[in-house]
Structure formats: structure tokens, C-alpha cells
Amino acid sequence: MNPAEVYILKQEEPFKTILLQLQAIIESVAPNPELLFKWKIPFYYNNGIPLCFLNQSKDYVDLAFWHFDQLDKFNEHFVDANRKSIRSLRYKSVEGINDEVIVYVLQKQLEINVNPFKLILNKNKKAQN
């Protein structure tokens, strides 16, 4: 079994159900989703490009994205948690999941289709010069 799947299945409720619901939404939207285990958490890639990641922490689950600066709507749903490069949708219950928001963000991420790690590295290089 994929270590990312093990991570999801070993979580306590309600987090396991939240993660499974998010997984189902991601896999229904992304045309070529690949679930990988990176930095000890599940990452979704699409055609080799990072799309989002899932993280259960404290009393919530984060569904985190890059490219948040290119989103035209639903920004009020995001939490930055003092992060520079990512924003996340945070869930404490499965009832709090808004499919419309997630589908929109995933579709925008797929349209952008740029590896966020390369963008972050380029920004850091420019800041050093």
C-alpha cells in the first residue's frame, strides 16, 4: 500500500473521513492524479507537477495549494498561517467541505500548470541578487 494512503487511513476520526472526502474530490477533478508521500505527508501531483498536499494537524485537516495569488474568487476561505508560499483550505469536519471551492481551486491550479517549487526557487534567487 502507498505510504500516503497509509497516512490517510491511520488518522483518527473525523480526520480520516475528511481526508478520504478530499481525496475523492481531488481524484475526480485532476485528469492524472498521482498520490505520493513527500515530507511525511500526502502530496498530489498531476502530470509530474505538484497540485496540492494534505496534512492533518492538531484539530483540523489542511488542503494546501500554491499559486493562491492567481485565484479570482474564494480567497476568504483560505488560511495563510504565516506561510509565504502556500495557502490552505482548513477543515474540522466533513460537513465543512465545500466542493465548489475545492473544484474551482483545483481547476485553477491545473490551468496554471507550473511547478510551484521552481517558482519559489526563482523568487529566492532573485531576492539574493
N, C-alpha and C positions, 0 to 999 in steps of 0.2 A: 504494500500500500504506500502511496505517495506520502512523504512526511508532512506535507501541507494538509492533506486530508486527515492524517492522524491528529495534527494540531487542532483542527476544527472539531473532530469527533470526541476528543478528550476534554473539551470545555464543559463546564457545568452549565445547567440551565439557568437563566434563559439564553445565555450566550451562545450555546451550541445551536439552538433554533435560529437565532438572529444570523449567525454565520452561515448556516445552511440556506436560509432565505436569500441572503446577499449573494451567495454562490450561485444559486439558481437564476437570479436576475442577471448577474454578470455573464453567465454561460448562455443565457438566451439572447443577449444583445451582441456580444463580441462574436464575430464570424469565425475566428480561430483561437479560442481561448486556451491558454496553457497555464495550469496551476503549478507554480514552483514554490520551493521552500528556500527563502533567502533571508539572511539576518534573523533566523529563528521565527519567521512569520510567513504566512501565505501571501505570495505575490501573483497577480495575474498578468500575463504577457499576452499580446496579440501580435502574431507575425514577428516575434522576436523583440517587440518593443514593450517596455513596461506600461501597463494600463492603470493599475491600482494595487493597493495592498490592504489586507485585513489584519486587525490587531485587537485582541481582547485585552483590556487593561482596566484594573480597578472594577468599576461597576458599569462598564459600557463597552461597546464594540465600535471601533473606528473603521470606516471605509475611506481610505485616503487616496488623494489624487494630486497630480502635478498640473501645471497649465491652468490653474484656477484664475489667473489674470485674464484669460481669454473667454471666460464664461459670461454670457449676456444676461442670465437670469438665475434665480435661486441662490444667490450669494448669501442671503440671510440664513440659509440652512447650514452653512459651513462654520467650522471651528478652526481657528488657527493655532491655538495652544502654544503661542510663542514660537512657531515654526517659520522658517524663512522660505522654504521651497515647496511645501505642501499644505493642503487644507484637507479637512476630513468632514465627512458626514458622521455624526455620532448617534448611536442607538443604545437605549437602555431596555427596550422591549421590542418585540417583533411588530407590535401594533404601531410603533413609531416610524416604521419603514414606509417611505413614500416612493412607490415605484416610479412615478412620473419624474421626480427629481433625479433618481439614480439613472434611469434610462436616458434622460437628457444629458447628464454629465458624461456618461459612458459614450454616448454618440458623439459629443463634442471632443472627447479625448481621442476617439477613433478618427475623427476628421483631421485633427491636428497631426496625429500620426508621426510624432517626433520623439525620439528617445530623450526623456527628461534629464537623464544623467549627463548626457552630452551638453545640454543647455546649461546645467548647473556648473559643470566643469569650465565651460567657455566663459560664463559670468565671473567665476572665480579668477580665471586667468586675466581677464580684462581689468578686474579690480586690483590685481597685483602690479599691473603695468603703469 
